[in-house]
Amino acid sequence: MIPLKTISGRLKENRPDYPLLFSAIFLVGFGILILASASANFSQEKFNYPSLILRRQILFGVMPGAILGFLAFKAPIDYLKKIAPILLLIIIFLTALVFVPKIGLSSGGATRWINLGFISFQPSEFLKLAFIFYLSAWLTNRAEKGKTASSKKIEQSSFGFSLLKINATFVVFLLVLSAISLLLVLQPDISTLMVIFLSAILMYFLAETPLSHTIIVVSAGIAGLISLIKIAPYRFNRLLVFLNSEIDPMGLSYQSKQAIITIGSGGITGLGLGMSAQKYGFLPQSMTDSVFAILAEETGLIGGLVLISLFLIFAWRVFKISKKTADKFSKLTALGIGFWIIIQAFINIGSMAGILPLTGVPLPLVSYGGSAMTSELIGIGVLLNISKQTA
């Protein structure tokens, strides 16, 4: 007979991280509640169906995300590591398809969607997750090969071999990141590029690579951002508005002004769910980029702090999971997914509160968008998968 203590230990090992799971569930719940309010008027005016936008979010975001997230929770971590390069190539191919006539779908001056007739989706949202998988697998394989080679007696100095290995890793990292950057700049989707770039840099740095490499990439990224700002005047205007919010209050700074007004009008306890006034055409992008402002208006400072607390709990559990796992791939993947969601969340919240410039980054697990929701729930499924190995 197997001792009860052993059975209990095995059950504990297969248990996911419940605080992480519940924080994600509550965030999605927040998103559904606020979207039901923020989208009703727009959905009624455009489709004569007040709950259509909400139904789309559930049918094409939450439901497929929950199903694929569950599959990611059940999939062997080693399998994810093996398919990471193939998965990245597929997503890059789909991201490139947006430029093909009759397949790519343009909206608001950007070409970011693939239109299949019955459904459209944004491949760049899945690119965030696919690149995290690939980068984790690549850096792990380089580290494992380095250990294997160093354990053998090679007629070469350890310094010379290490330098060669690190340089090869660095070159591949730059090439893949550059290819992804080019695709996103052409769309253009600079907000997604920014999130991918920051997550990738943090992952590369934590993989125990030389600090000089990180400095080089960060410097190149800053130079590239300056160039992109010069190319597109609207990006420079966003920076001007951030530095001086009084510039053109009915034009350039309209969204940032309205966001702050919306947040402030909620007070401590909020106006109540469904009682937002700013969603009636006053606040641009109220269902996507500006959804946090609507949430703060309806639930007040208390609701905003609860949402921020949920993201902080999420971050705490991710870092705890990554610290406990001994597998390098799992550690880097957990950190990458955590960085992606937390960076994106606080960039969005910061831009709505006037702490950061407007970037067009949606609020993870809350903003409207089926592709984003599906990708984020898959990422959470992977995090829970890793957590059950470290419980």
C-alpha positions as YAML, in Angstrom:
chain: A
units: angstrom
residues:
- id: 1
  name: MET
  ca: [0.00, 0.00, 0.00]
- id: 2
  name: ILE
  ca: [1.10, 3.58, -0.72]
- id: 3
  name: PRO
  ca: [1.37, 5.59, 2.51]
- id: 4
  name: LEU
  ca: [-1.22, 8.36, 2.97]
- id: 5
  name: LYS
  ca: [1.60, 10.86, 3.41]
- id: 6
  name: THR
  ca: [2.99, 9.98, -0.01]
- id: 7
  name: ILE
  ca: [-0.45, 10.29, -1.65]
- id: 8
  name: SER
  ca: [-0.98, 13.66, 0.04]
- id: 9
  name: GLY
  ca: [2.40, 14.83, -1.21]
- id: 10
  name: ARG
  ca: [1.60, 13.80, -4.77]
- id: 11
  name: LEU
  ca: [-1.77, 15.57, -4.69]
- id: 12
  name: LYS
  ca: [-0.07, 18.70, -3.42]
- id: 13
  name: GLU
  ca: [2.50, 18.56, -6.22]
- id: 14
  name: ASN
  ca: [-0.27, 18.48, -8.86]
- id: 15
  name: ARG
  ca: [-2.17, 21.41, -7.38]
- id: 16
  name: PRO
  ca: [-2.01, 24.72, -9.27]
- id: 17
  name: ASP
  ca: [-1.38, 28.08, -7.62]
- id: 18
  name: TYR
  ca: [-4.86, 29.07, -6.44]
- id: 19
  name: PRO
  ca: [-4.10, 32.75, -5.61]
- id: 20
  name: LEU
  ca: [-2.82, 33.16, -9.19]
- id: 21
  name: LEU
  ca: [-5.89, 31.40, -10.59]
- id: 22
  name: PHE
  ca: [-8.37, 33.42, -8.54]
- id: 23
  name: SER
  ca: [-6.65, 36.74, -9.29]
- id: 24
  name: ALA
  ca: [-6.96, 35.98, -13.00]
- id: 25
  name: ILE
  ca: [-10.62, 34.93, -12.63]
- id: 26
  name: PHE
  ca: [-11.47, 38.13, -10.74]
- id: 27
  name: LEU
  ca: [-9.68, 40.25, -13.35]
- id: 28
  name: VAL
  ca: [-11.65, 38.63, -16.15]
- id: 29
  name: GLY
  ca: [-14.81, 39.09, -14.09]
- id: 30
  name: PHE
  ca: [-13.99, 42.78, -13.65]
- id: 31
  name: GLY
  ca: [-13.53, 43.04, -17.40]
- id: 32
  name: ILE
  ca: [-16.89, 41.43, -18.18]
- id: 33
  name: LEU
  ca: [-18.75, 43.68, -15.72]
- id: 34
  name: ILE
  ca: [-17.16, 46.89, -16.99]
- id: 35
  name: LEU
  ca: [-17.44, 45.88, -20.64]
- id: 36
  name: ALA
  ca: [-21.15, 45.18, -20.15]
- id: 37
  name: SER
  ca: [-21.51, 48.80, -19.07]
- id: 38
  name: ALA
  ca: [-19.03, 50.47, -21.42]
- id: 39
  name: SER
  ca: [-20.20, 48.69, -24.58]
- id: 40
  name: ALA
  ca: [-23.98, 48.76, -24.18]
- id: 41
  name: ASN
  ca: [-24.62, 52.20, -25.69]
- id: 42
  name: PHE
  ca: [-22.17, 51.74, -28.59]
- id: 43
  name: SER
  ca: [-23.50, 48.26, -29.31]
- id: 44
  name: GLN
  ca: [-27.09, 49.52, -29.32]
- id: 45
  name: GLU
  ca: [-26.32, 52.40, -31.67]
- id: 46
  name: LYS
  ca: [-24.24, 50.40, -34.14]
- id: 47
  name: PHE
  ca: [-25.88, 46.96, -34.06]
- id: 48
  name: ASN
  ca: [-29.25, 47.63, -32.37]
- id: 49
  name: TYR
  ca: [-28.24, 44.93, -29.88]
- id: 50
  name: PRO
  ca: [-26.93, 46.26, -26.53]
- id: 51
  name: SER
  ca: [-25.13, 43.09, -25.47]
- id: 52
  name: LEU
  ca: [-23.56, 42.14, -28.81]
- id: 53
  name: ILE
  ca: [-20.04, 43.41, -27.95]
- id: 54
  name: LEU
  ca: [-20.14, 41.62, -24.61]
- id: 55
  name: ARG
  ca: [-21.31, 38.39, -26.25]
- id: 56
  name: ARG
  ca: [-18.47, 38.63, -28.78]
- id: 57
  name: GLN
  ca: [-15.93, 39.06, -25.99]
- id: 58
  name: ILE
  ca: [-17.23, 35.97, -24.22]
- id: 59
  name: LEU
  ca: [-17.65, 33.83, -27.35]
- id: 60
  name: PHE
  ca: [-14.44, 34.82, -29.16]
- id: 61
  name: GLY
  ca: [-12.21, 35.75, -26.22]
- id: 62
  name: VAL
  ca: [-13.09, 34.25, -22.85]
- id: 63
  name: MET
  ca: [-14.40, 30.87, -24.03]
- id: 64
  name: PRO
  ca: [-11.63, 29.96, -26.51]
- id: 65
  name: GLY
  ca: [-9.08, 31.40, -24.08]
- id: 66
  name: ALA
  ca: [-10.41, 29.23, -21.26]
- id: 67
  name: ILE
  ca: [-10.37, 26.10, -23.44]
- id: 68
  name: LEU
  ca: [-6.88, 26.71, -24.85]
- id: 69
  name: GLY
  ca: [-5.67, 27.82, -21.43]
- id: 70
  name: PHE
  ca: [-6.87, 24.51, -19.96]
- id: 71
  name: LEU
  ca: [-5.04, 22.61, -22.71]
- id: 72
  name: ALA
  ca: [-1.90, 24.65, -21.94]
- id: 73
  name: PHE
  ca: [-2.38, 23.76, -18.27]
- id: 74
  name: LYS
  ca: [-2.45, 20.05, -19.15]
- id: 75
  name: ALA
  ca: [0.31, 20.03, -21.79]
- id: 76
  name: PRO
  ca: [3.76, 18.76, -20.74]
- id: 77
  name: ILE
  ca: [6.14, 21.67, -20.27]
- id: 78
  name: ASP
  ca: [8.83, 19.85, -22.27]
- id: 79
  name: TYR
  ca: [6.41, 19.67, -25.20]
- id: 80
  name: LEU
  ca: [5.92, 23.43, -25.14]
- id: 81
  name: LYS
  ca: [9.69, 23.80, -25.19]
- id: 82
  name: LYS
  ca: [10.02, 21.50, -28.22]
- id: 83
  name: ILE
  ca: [7.35, 23.21, -30.33]
- id: 84
  name: ALA
  ca: [8.40, 26.78, -29.41]
- id: 85
  name: PRO
  ca: [10.45, 27.42, -32.63]
- id: 86
  name: ILE
  ca: [7.70, 26.01, -34.88]
- id: 87
  name: LEU
  ca: [5.04, 27.96, -33.02]
- id: 88
  name: LEU
  ca: [6.99, 31.20, -33.43]
- id: 89
  name: LEU
  ca: [7.43, 30.62, -37.18]
- id: 90
  name: ILE
  ca: [3.70, 29.99, -37.60]
- id: 91
  name: ILE
  ca: [2.76, 33.16, -35.72]
- id: 92
  name: ILE
  ca: [5.34, 35.24, -37.62]
- id: 93
  name: PHE
  ca: [3.87, 33.89, -40.88]
- id: 94
  name: LEU
  ca: [0.36, 34.84, -39.74]
- id: 95
  name: THR
  ca: [1.61, 38.27, -38.68]
- id: 96
  name: ALA
  ca: [3.04, 38.77, -42.17]
- id: 97
  name: LEU
  ca: [-0.28, 37.71, -43.74]
- id: 98
  name: VAL
  ca: [-1.92, 40.93, -42.55]
- id: 99
  name: PHE
  ca: [-0.18, 42.68, -45.47]
- id: 100
  name: VAL
  ca: [-1.78, 40.37, -48.05]
- id: 101
  name: PRO
  ca: [-4.75, 42.02, -49.85]
- id: 102
  name: LYS
  ca: [-8.19, 40.54, -49.05]
- id: 103
  name: ILE
  ca: [-6.72, 38.69, -46.07]
- id: 104
  name: GLY
  ca: [-5.33, 41.56, -44.04]
- id: 105
  name: LEU
  ca: [-7.83, 43.89, -42.43]
- id: 106
  name: SER
  ca: [-7.11, 47.60, -41.90]
- id: 107
  name: SER
  ca: [-8.74, 49.87, -39.34]
- id: 108
  name: GLY
  ca: [-7.82, 53.30, -38.05]
- id: 109
  name: GLY
  ca: [-4.75, 53.54, -40.29]
- id: 110
  name: ALA
  ca: [-3.29, 50.24, -39.04]
- id: 111
  name: THR
  ca: [-3.14, 46.81, -40.68]
- id: 112
  name: ARG
  ca: [-3.09, 44.35, -37.79]
- id: 113
  name: TRP
  ca: [-5.89, 41.84, -38.36]
- id: 114
  name: ILE
  ca: [-6.50, 38.76, -40.47]
- id: 115
  name: ASN
  ca: [-10.04, 38.50, -41.84]
- id: 116
  name: LEU
  ca: [-11.33, 34.97, -42.45]
- id: 117
  name: GLY
  ca: [-14.87, 36.09, -43.24]
- id: 118
  name: PHE
  ca: [-16.60, 34.53, -40.25]
- id: 119
  name: ILE
  ca: [-13.95, 35.76, -37.81]
- id: 120
  name: SER
  ca: [-11.04, 38.17, -37.60]
- id: 121
  name: PHE
  ca: [-8.11, 38.07, -35.21]
- id: 122
  name: GLN
  ca: [-4.89, 39.92, -34.41]
- id: 123
  name: PRO
  ca: [-1.80, 37.68, -34.82]
- id: 124
  name: SER
  ca: [0.50, 40.13, -33.00]
- id: 125
  name: GLU
  ca: [-1.32, 39.37, -29.72]
- id: 126
  name: PHE
  ca: [-0.26, 35.73, -30.04]
- id: 127
  name: LEU
  ca: [3.23, 36.85, -31.08]
- id: 128
  name: LYS
  ca: [3.84, 38.07, -27.52]
- id: 129
  name: LEU
  ca: [3.34, 34.59, -26.09]
- id: 130
  name: ALA
  ca: [5.05, 32.71, -28.93]
- id: 131
  name: PHE
  ca: [8.17, 34.85, -28.63]
- id: 132
  name: ILE
  ca: [8.30, 34.24, -24.86]
- id: 133
  name: PHE
  ca: [8.18, 30.48, -25.48]
- id: 134
  name: TYR
  ca: [10.86, 30.70, -28.15]
- id: 135
  name: LEU
  ca: [13.18, 32.96, -26.19]
- id: 136
  name: SER
  ca: [12.89, 30.78, -23.07]
- id: 137
  name: ALA
  ca: [13.63, 27.63, -25.09]
- id: 138
  name: TRP
  ca: [16.52, 29.23, -26.97]
- id: 139
  name: LEU
  ca: [18.22, 30.65, -23.89]
- id: 140
  name: THR
  ca: [17.73, 27.37, -22.02]
- id: 141
  name: ASN
  ca: [19.22, 25.32, -24.86]
- id: 142
  name: ARG
  ca: [22.21, 27.67, -25.10]
- id: 143
  name: ALA
  ca: [22.81, 27.35, -21.36]
- id: 144
  name: GLU
  ca: [22.53, 23.54, -21.49]
- id: 145
  name: LYS
  ca: [24.93, 23.28, -24.44]
- id: 146
  name: GLY
  ca: [27.35, 25.56, -22.63]
- id: 147
  name: LYS
  ca: [27.31, 23.32, -19.57]
- id: 148
  name: THR
  ca: [27.80, 20.19, -21.68]
- id: 149
  name: ALA
  ca: [30.70, 21.69, -23.58]
- id: 150
  name: SER
  ca: [32.36, 23.06, -20.47]
- id: 151
  name: SER
  ca: [32.21, 19.65, -18.82]
- id: 152
  name: LYS
  ca: [34.31, 18.20, -21.63]
- id: 153
  name: LYS
  ca: [38.00, 18.72, -22.09]
- id: 154
  name: ILE
  ca: [38.26, 20.87, -25.18]
- id: 155
  name: GLU
  ca: [41.55, 22.26, -26.38]
- id: 156
  name: GLN
  ca: [40.33, 25.79, -25.99]
- id: 157
  name: SER
  ca: [40.31, 28.30, -23.19]
- id: 158
  name: SER
  ca: [37.06, 28.53, -21.26]
- id: 159
  name: PHE
  ca: [37.03, 32.30, -21.78]
- id: 160
  name: GLY
  ca: [37.22, 31.97, -25.54]
- id: 161
  name: PHE
  ca: [34.46, 29.35, -25.70]
- id: 162
  name: SER
  ca: [32.17, 31.29, -23.40]
- id: 163
  name: LEU
  ca: [32.64, 34.46, -25.44]
- id: 164
  name: LEU
  ca: [31.82, 32.61, -28.68]
- id: 165
  name: LYS
  ca: [28.72, 31.01, -27.16]
- id: 166
  name: ILE
  ca: [27.41, 34.24, -25.72]
- id: 167
  name: ASN
  ca: [28.02, 36.13, -28.96]
- id: 168
  name: ALA
  ca: [26.12, 33.51, -30.97]
- id: 169
  name: THR
  ca: [23.21, 33.72, -28.53]
- id: 170
  name: PHE
  ca: [23.28, 37.50, -28.70]
- id: 171
  name: VAL
  ca: [23.28, 37.57, -32.51]
- id: 172
  name: VAL
  ca: [20.31, 35.19, -32.77]
- id: 173
  name: PHE
  ca: [18.44, 37.21, -30.15]
- id: 174
  name: LEU
  ca: [19.04, 40.42, -32.13]
- id: 175
  name: LEU
  ca: [18.04, 38.85, -35.46]
- id: 176
  name: VAL
  ca: [14.75, 37.42, -34.20]
- id: 177
  name: LEU
  ca: [13.89, 40.59, -32.27]
- id: 178
  name: SER
  ca: [14.72, 42.72, -35.33]
- id: 179
  name: ALA
  ca: [12.50, 40.60, -37.61]
- id: 180
  name: ILE
  ca: [9.59, 40.89, -35.19]
- id: 181
  name: SER
  ca: [10.20, 44.62, -34.78]
- id: 182
  name: LEU
  ca: [10.12, 45.17, -38.54]
- id: 183
  name: LEU
  ca: [6.77, 43.40, -38.91]
- id: 184
  name: LEU
  ca: [5.21, 45.38, -36.08]
- id: 185
  name: VAL
  ca: [6.60, 48.74, -37.26]
- id: 186
  name: LEU
  ca: [5.14, 48.16, -40.72]
- id: 187
  name: GLN
  ca: [1.64, 47.45, -39.37]
- id: 188
  name: PRO
  ca: [2.18, 49.78, -37.35]
- id: 189
  name: ASP
  ca: [1.73, 48.33, -33.85]
- id: 190
  name: ILE
  ca: [4.31, 50.11, -31.72]
- id: 191
  name: SER
  ca: [2.48, 49.43, -28.45]
- id: 192
  name: THR
  ca: [2.76, 45.67, -28.98]
- id: 193
  name: LEU
  ca: [6.38, 46.08, -30.02]
- id: 194
  name: MET
  ca: [7.11, 48.01, -26.83]
- id: 195
  name: VAL
  ca: [5.63, 45.27, -24.63]
- id: 196
  name: ILE
  ca: [7.50, 42.53, -26.50]
- id: 197
  name: PHE
  ca: [10.75, 44.50, -26.39]
- id: 198
  name: LEU
  ca: [10.60, 45.19, -22.64]
- id: 199
  name: SER
  ca: [9.63, 41.60, -21.80]
- id: 200
  name: ALA
  ca: [12.39, 40.20, -24.03]
- id: 201
  name: ILE
  ca: [15.05, 42.48, -22.53]
- id: 202
  name: LEU
  ca: [14.13, 41.47, -18.98]
- id: 203
  name: MET
  ca: [14.14, 37.78, -19.89]
- id: 204
  name: TYR
  ca: [17.50, 38.06, -21.67]
- id: 205
  name: PHE
  ca: [19.01, 39.89, -18.71]
- id: 206
  name: LEU
  ca: [17.72, 37.33, -16.18]
- id: 207
  name: ALA
  ca: [19.15, 34.48, -18.27]
- id: 208
  name: GLU
  ca: [22.57, 35.46, -16.85]
- id: 209
  name: THR
  ca: [23.84, 37.01, -20.07]
- id: 210
  name: PRO
  ca: [26.43, 39.80, -19.99]
- id: 211
  name: LEU
  ca: [25.15, 43.18, -18.83]
- id: 212
  name: SER
  ca: [26.87, 44.82, -21.82]
- id: 213
  name: HIS
  ca: [24.51, 42.98, -24.19]
- id: 214
  name: THR
  ca: [21.46, 44.34, -22.39]
- id: 215
  name: ILE
  ca: [22.91, 47.86, -22.48]
- id: 216
  name: ILE
  ca: [23.52, 47.56, -26.23]
- id: 217
  name: VAL
  ca: [19.97, 46.38, -26.96]
- id: 218
  name: VAL
  ca: [18.38, 49.01, -24.69]
- id: 219
  name: SER
  ca: [20.45, 51.74, -26.37]
- id: 220
  name: ALA
  ca: [19.42, 50.47, -29.79]
- id: 221
  name: GLY
  ca: [15.80, 50.36, -28.67]
- id: 222
  name: ILE
  ca: [15.90, 53.97, -27.45]
- id: 223
  name: ALA
  ca: [17.49, 55.07, -30.72]
- id: 224
  name: GLY
  ca: [14.83, 53.18, -32.66]
- id: 225
  name: LEU
  ca: [12.03, 54.75, -30.59]
- id: 226
  name: ILE
  ca: [13.41, 58.24, -31.25]
- id: 227
  name: SER
  ca: [13.46, 57.46, -34.97]
- id: 228
  name: LEU
  ca: [9.88, 56.19, -34.89]
- id: 229
  name: ILE
  ca: [8.76, 59.34, -33.06]
- id: 230
  name: LYS
  ca: [10.38, 61.50, -35.74]
- id: 231
  name: ILE
  ca: [8.79, 59.48, -38.55]
- id: 232
  name: ALA
  ca: [5.23, 59.70, -37.20]
- id: 233
  name: PRO
  ca: [4.20, 63.12, -35.82]
- id: 234
  name: TYR
  ca: [1.31, 61.69, -33.76]
- id: 235
  name: ARG
  ca: [3.82, 59.83, -31.55]
- id: 236
  name: PHE
  ca: [5.68, 63.08, -30.89]
- id: 237
  name: ASN
  ca: [2.36, 64.75, -30.13]
- id: 238
  name: ARG
  ca: [1.63, 62.14, -27.46]
- id: 239
  name: LEU
  ca: [4.94, 62.99, -25.81]
- id: 240
  name: LEU
  ca: [4.17, 66.72, -25.98]
- id: 241
  name: VAL
  ca: [0.77, 66.14, -24.38]
- id: 242
  name: PHE
  ca: [2.38, 64.15, -21.58]
- id: 243
  name: LEU
  ca: [4.87, 66.95, -20.90]
- id: 244
  name: ASN
  ca: [2.21, 69.67, -21.15]
- id: 245
  name: SER
  ca: [-1.38, 68.51, -20.70]
- id: 246
  name: GLU
  ca: [-2.74, 71.99, -21.52]
- id: 247
  name: ILE
  ca: [-1.78, 71.69, -25.20]
- id: 248
  name: ASP
  ca: [-4.87, 71.69, -27.45]
- id: 249
  name: PRO
  ca: [-7.40, 70.34, -24.89]
- id: 250
  name: MET
  ca: [-10.02, 69.71, -27.58]
- id: 251
  name: GLY
  ca: [-7.57, 68.00, -29.92]
- id: 252
  name: LEU
  ca: [-4.18, 66.52, -29.06]
- id: 253
  name: SER
  ca: [-4.74, 66.21, -25.31]
- id: 254
  name: TYR
  ca: [-8.46, 65.40, -25.49]
- id: 255
  name: GLN
  ca: [-8.22, 61.70, -24.58]
- id: 256
  name: SER
  ca: [-5.78, 62.20, -21.72]
- id: 257
  name: LYS
  ca: [-7.91, 65.07, -20.33]
- id: 258
  name: GLN
  ca: [-11.11, 63.05, -20.58]
- id: 259
  name: ALA
  ca: [-9.44, 60.02, -18.96]
- id: 260
  name: ILE
  ca: [-8.41, 62.07, -15.92]
- id: 261
  name: ILE
  ca: [-11.87, 63.67, -15.71]
- id: 262
  name: THR
  ca: [-13.45, 60.21, -15.90]
- id: 263
  name: ILE
  ca: [-11.26, 58.79, -13.13]
- id: 264
  name: GLY
  ca: [-11.78, 61.84, -10.93]
- id: 265
  name: SER
  ca: [-15.55, 61.84, -11.32]
- id: 266
  name: GLY
  ca: [-15.74, 58.41, -9.70]
- id: 267
  name: GLY
  ca: [-14.65, 59.73, -6.32]
- id: 268
  name: ILE
  ca: [-14.05, 57.23, -3.53]
- id: 269
  name: THR
  ca: [-16.89, 54.78, -4.09]
- id: 270
  name: GLY
  ca: [-17.82, 55.43, -7.73]
- id: 271
  name: LEU
  ca: [-21.06, 56.30, -9.48]
- id: 272
  name: GLY
  ca: [-22.22, 52.68, -9.56]
- id: 273
  name: LEU
  ca: [-22.04, 49.94, -12.19]
- id: 274
  name: GLY
  ca: [-23.63, 51.08, -15.43]
- id: 275
  name: MET
  ca: [-23.76, 54.72, -14.32]
- id: 276
  name: SER
  ca: [-20.77, 56.07, -16.26]
- id: 277
  name: ALA
  ca: [-21.49, 59.31, -18.13]
- id: 278
  name: GLN
  ca: [-18.17, 59.44, -19.99]
- id: 279
  name: LYS
  ca: [-18.88, 56.27, -21.98]
- id: 280
  name: TYR
  ca: [-21.50, 58.16, -24.00]
- id: 281
  name: GLY
  ca: [-19.01, 59.38, -26.59]
- id: 282
  name: PHE
  ca: [-16.95, 61.64, -24.34]
- id: 283
  name: LEU
  ca: [-14.04, 59.26, -23.64]
- id: 284
  name: PRO
  ca: [-12.36, 57.74, -26.73]
- id: 285
  name: GLN
  ca: [-11.64, 54.00, -26.76]
- id: 286
  name: SER
  ca: [-13.79, 53.44, -23.67]
- id: 287
  name: MET
  ca: [-13.98, 49.66, -24.28]
- id: 288
  name: THR
  ca: [-10.29, 49.11, -25.01]
- id: 289
  name: ASP
  ca: [-7.44, 51.46, -24.07]
- id: 290
  name: SER
  ca: [-9.54, 53.62, -21.71]
- id: 291
  name: VAL
  ca: [-11.48, 50.87, -19.94]
- id: 292
  name: PHE
  ca: [-9.63, 51.49, -16.65]
- id: 293
  name: ALA
  ca: [-10.99, 55.06, -16.57]
- id: 294
  name: ILE
  ca: [-14.56, 53.75, -16.97]
- id: 295
  name: LEU
  ca: [-13.91, 51.21, -14.22]
- id: 296
  name: ALA
  ca: [-12.63, 53.95, -11.91]
- id: 297
  name: GLU
  ca: [-15.63, 56.15, -12.70]
- id: 298
  name: GLU
  ca: [-18.14, 53.43, -11.87]
- id: 299
  name: THR
  ca: [-16.36, 51.77, -8.93]
- id: 300
  name: GLY
  ca: [-14.34, 54.72, -7.66]
- id: 301
  name: LEU
  ca: [-10.96, 54.77, -5.98]
- id: 302
  name: ILE
  ca: [-11.87, 51.58, -4.13]
- id: 303
  name: GLY
  ca: [-12.55, 49.67, -7.36]
- id: 304
  name: GLY
  ca: [-9.37, 50.99, -8.97]
- id: 305
  name: LEU
  ca: [-7.28, 49.93, -5.96]
- id: 306
  name: VAL
  ca: [-8.90, 46.48, -5.95]
- id: 307
  name: LEU
  ca: [-7.98, 46.04, -9.62]
- id: 308
  name: ILE
  ca: [-4.40, 47.20, -9.04]
- id: 309
  name: SER
  ca: [-4.18, 44.87, -6.01]
- id: 310
  name: LEU
  ca: [-5.26, 41.93, -8.18]
- id: 311
  name: PHE
  ca: [-2.44, 42.68, -10.63]
- id: 312
  name: LEU
  ca: [0.03, 42.97, -7.72]
- id: 313
  name: ILE
  ca: [-1.13, 39.60, -6.35]
- id: 314
  name: PHE
  ca: [-0.72, 38.17, -9.84]
- id: 315
  name: ALA
  ca: [2.83, 39.55, -10.02]
- id: 316
  name: TRP
  ca: [3.70, 38.23, -6.56]
- id: 317
  name: ARG
  ca: [2.54, 34.70, -7.40]
- id: 318
  name: VAL
  ca: [4.37, 34.70, -10.74]
- id: 319
  name: PHE
  ca: [7.66, 35.67, -9.11]
- id: 320
  name: LYS
  ca: [7.14, 33.09, -6.36]
- id: 321
  name: ILE
  ca: [6.47, 30.38, -8.95]
- id: 322
  name: SER
  ca: [9.56, 31.32, -10.97]
- id: 323
  name: LYS
  ca: [11.70, 31.33, -7.83]
- id: 324
  name: LYS
  ca: [10.58, 27.85, -6.78]
- id: 325
  name: THR
  ca: [11.03, 26.11, -10.13]
- id: 326
  name: ALA
  ca: [14.41, 24.54, -10.86]
- id: 327
  name: ASP
  ca: [13.78, 24.16, -14.59]
- id: 328
  name: LYS
  ca: [15.33, 27.05, -16.50]
- id: 329
  name: PHE
  ca: [12.77, 26.97, -19.31]
- id: 330
  name: SER
  ca: [9.88, 27.07, -16.84]
- id: 331
  name: LYS
  ca: [11.52, 29.86, -14.87]
- id: 332
  name: LEU
  ca: [12.11, 32.08, -17.92]
- id: 333
  name: THR
  ca: [8.68, 31.33, -19.37]
- id: 334
  name: ALA
  ca: [6.93, 32.22, -16.09]
- id: 335
  name: LEU
  ca: [8.91, 35.45, -15.80]
- id: 336
  name: GLY
  ca: [8.27, 36.33, -19.44]
- id: 337
  name: ILE
  ca: [4.50, 35.86, -19.18]
- id: 338
  name: GLY
  ca: [4.44, 37.72, -15.87]
- id: 339
  name: PHE
  ca: [6.48, 40.63, -17.26]
- id: 340
  name: TRP
  ca: [4.25, 40.83, -20.33]
- id: 341
  name: ILE
  ca: [0.97, 41.05, -18.42]
- id: 342
  name: ILE
  ca: [2.22, 43.27, -15.58]
- id: 343
  name: ILE
  ca: [4.16, 45.67, -17.81]
- id: 344
  name: GLN
  ca: [1.16, 46.05, -20.11]
- id: 345
  name: ALA
  ca: [-1.23, 46.52, -17.18]
- id: 346
  name: PHE
  ca: [0.72, 49.27, -15.49]
- id: 347
  name: ILE
  ca: [1.55, 51.06, -18.75]
- id: 348
  name: ASN
  ca: [-2.19, 51.19, -19.43]
- id: 349
  name: ILE
  ca: [-3.13, 52.32, -15.92]
- id: 350
  name: GLY
  ca: [-0.26, 54.82, -15.84]
- id: 351
  name: SER
  ca: [-1.28, 56.36, -19.16]
- id: 352
  name: MET
  ca: [-4.91, 56.72, -18.02]
- id: 353
  name: ALA
  ca: [-3.80, 58.40, -14.77]
- id: 354
  name: GLY
  ca: [-1.47, 60.79, -16.62]
- id: 355
  name: ILE
  ca: [1.68, 59.24, -15.12]
- id: 356
  name: LEU
  ca: [2.82, 57.92, -18.53]
- id: 357
  name: PRO
  ca: [2.19, 59.05, -22.11]
- id: 358
  name: LEU
  ca: [-0.73, 57.51, -23.99]
- id: 359
  name: THR
  ca: [0.48, 54.37, -25.74]
- id: 360
  name: GLY
  ca: [-2.56, 52.52, -27.03]
- id: 361
  name: VAL
  ca: [-1.80, 49.49, -24.81]
- id: 362
  name: PRO
  ca: [-4.99, 47.68, -23.69]
- id: 363
  name: LEU
  ca: [-5.54, 46.52, -20.11]
- id: 364
  name: PRO
  ca: [-4.83, 42.75, -19.90]
- id: 365
  name: LEU
  ca: [-7.78, 40.47, -19.07]
- id: 366
  name: VAL
  ca: [-10.09, 43.50, -18.88]
- id: 367
  name: SER
  ca: [-10.10, 45.43, -22.18]
- id: 368
  name: TYR
  ca: [-12.25, 44.36, -25.13]
- id: 369
  name: GLY
  ca: [-10.41, 42.21, -27.66]
- id: 370
  name: GLY
  ca: [-10.84, 38.52, -28.39]
- id: 371
  name: SER
  ca: [-7.29, 37.88, -29.60]
- id: 372
  name: ALA
  ca: [-5.74, 39.57, -26.57]
- id: 373
  name: MET
  ca: [-8.02, 37.77, -24.12]
- id: 374
  name: THR
  ca: [-7.38, 34.37, -25.71]
- id: 375
  name: SER
  ca: [-3.61, 34.85, -25.73]
- id: 376
  name: GLU
  ca: [-3.55, 36.07, -22.13]
- id: 377
  name: LEU
  ca: [-5.63, 33.15, -20.87]
- id: 378
  name: ILE
  ca: [-3.33, 30.70, -22.66]
- id: 379
  name: GLY
  ca: [-0.42, 32.38, -20.89]
- id: 380
  name: ILE
  ca: [-2.16, 31.99, -17.54]
- id: 381
  name: GLY
  ca: [-2.79, 28.30, -18.32]
- id: 382
  name: VAL
  ca: [0.96, 27.88, -18.85]
- id: 383
  name: LEU
  ca: [1.69, 29.69, -15.57]
- id: 384
  name: LEU
  ca: [-0.68, 27.38, -13.70]
- id: 385
  name: ASN
  ca: [0.95, 24.42, -15.41]
- id: 386
  name: ILE
  ca: [4.36, 25.51, -14.16]
- id: 387
  name: SER
  ca: [2.96, 26.24, -10.69]
- id: 388
  name: LYS
  ca: [1.59, 22.71, -10.22]
- id: 389
  name: GLN
  ca: [5.11, 21.38, -10.76]
- id: 390
  name: THR
  ca: [6.46, 23.58, -7.99]
- id: 391
  name: ALA
  ca: [3.65, 23.39, -5.39]
...
